[in-house]
Amino acid sequence: MTGSSGSSGGSGFWESQDSCDTLVIDTQLSSPKPDVIADIAVGDLLDISAQPMGTTTVVVVLHKGKVAGGLASPKIRRLLECLAGGTRYVARVTDKNDGQIRVSVSAQ
């Protein structure tokens, strides 16, 4: 059986892996910080940053330079790879319900 042309080969495990430019993650902020998210509104654009935490690296969402919360998604590993490669991302606030903030993360 032949693979699709233009692929980088392999078993197809990463076949659906998004390129850094097309990667989109729709998720809720994890561990939102109440004092920071109080000023966040639907439609706001928030910064994305990779920060070391102990022996691992986490992805955080920043509002006016302060951590609003973290990101958790099955695509976080790919997002970290893209951030390390220089792709910049923003998180657009798509919903706010009390202390829960939903965002759509995409390349800037």
C-alpha positions in Angstrom: 0.0 0.0 0.0 1.4 3.4 -0.9 1.3 6.5 1.3 0.0 9.9 0.2 2.5 12.0 -1.8 4.1 14.9 0.0 3.9 13.2 3.4 7.0 13.0 5.6 6.5 9.2 5.9 6.0 7.2 9.0 3.2 5.1 10.2 0.5 7.8 9.9 0.3 8.3 13.6 0.9 12.0 13.1 -1.1 12.1 9.9 -3.7 14.5 11.3 -1.0 16.7 13.0 -1.6 20.3 12.3 1.1 22.6 10.8 2.1 25.3 13.2 0.3 27.9 11.1 -3.0 26.0 11.0 -3.0 24.7 14.6 -6.2 25.7 16.4 -7.0 24.7 20.0 -10.5 25.4 21.4 -10.5 24.8 25.2 -11.2 26.3 28.6 -8.6 28.0 30.7 -7.4 25.6 33.4 -6.8 27.0 36.9 -8.1 30.5 36.0 -6.9 33.3 38.3 -10.0 35.2 39.5 -8.2 38.5 40.0 -6.9 38.4 36.4 -9.9 37.0 34.6 -12.2 39.6 36.2 -11.1 42.1 33.5 -11.4 39.7 30.6 -14.3 40.0 28.1 -15.5 37.9 25.2 -13.5 38.9 22.1 -10.3 39.9 24.0 -7.0 38.6 22.5 -4.7 37.1 25.1 -1.0 36.2 24.8 0.3 32.6 24.9 3.6 31.7 26.6 5.5 28.6 27.4 6.9 28.7 31.0 9.0 26.2 32.9 7.3 24.6 35.9 9.5 22.3 37.8 10.9 19.7 35.4 8.3 20.4 32.7 7.0 23.2 30.5 3.5 24.5 30.7 1.5 26.7 28.4 -0.1 29.8 30.0 -2.5 32.5 28.8 -1.5 36.0 29.7 -3.7 39.1 30.1 -1.8 42.4 30.4 1.3 40.4 31.3 -0.3 38.5 34.1 -1.1 34.7 34.0 -4.9 34.3 33.5 -4.7 30.5 33.5 -3.2 27.5 31.8 -4.1 25.5 28.7 -4.8 21.8 28.7 -5.5 20.0 25.5 -4.3 16.9 23.7 -2.6 19.3 21.2 -0.4 21.0 23.9 2.7 19.0 22.9 2.3 20.2 19.3 1.7 23.8 20.5 4.9 23.7 22.6 6.9 22.4 19.6 5.5 25.3 17.5 6.2 27.9 20.2 9.8 26.6 20.5 10.1 26.9 16.7 9.1 30.5 16.8 5.4 30.5 15.9 3.5 33.1 17.9 -0.1 32.4 19.1 -3.0 34.3 20.6 -6.0 33.1 22.5 -9.3 34.8 21.5 -11.9 34.7 24.3 -15.0 33.0 22.9 -17.1 32.6 26.0 -17.1 33.7 29.6 -19.4 32.2 32.2 -18.6 33.2 35.8 -15.1 32.0 36.4 -14.9 29.8 33.3 -13.1 31.3 30.2 -13.3 29.5 26.8 -10.6 30.4 24.3 -9.6 29.6 20.7 -5.9 29.5 20.3 -4.4 30.1 16.8 -1.3 31.4 15.1 -0.8 35.1 15.1 
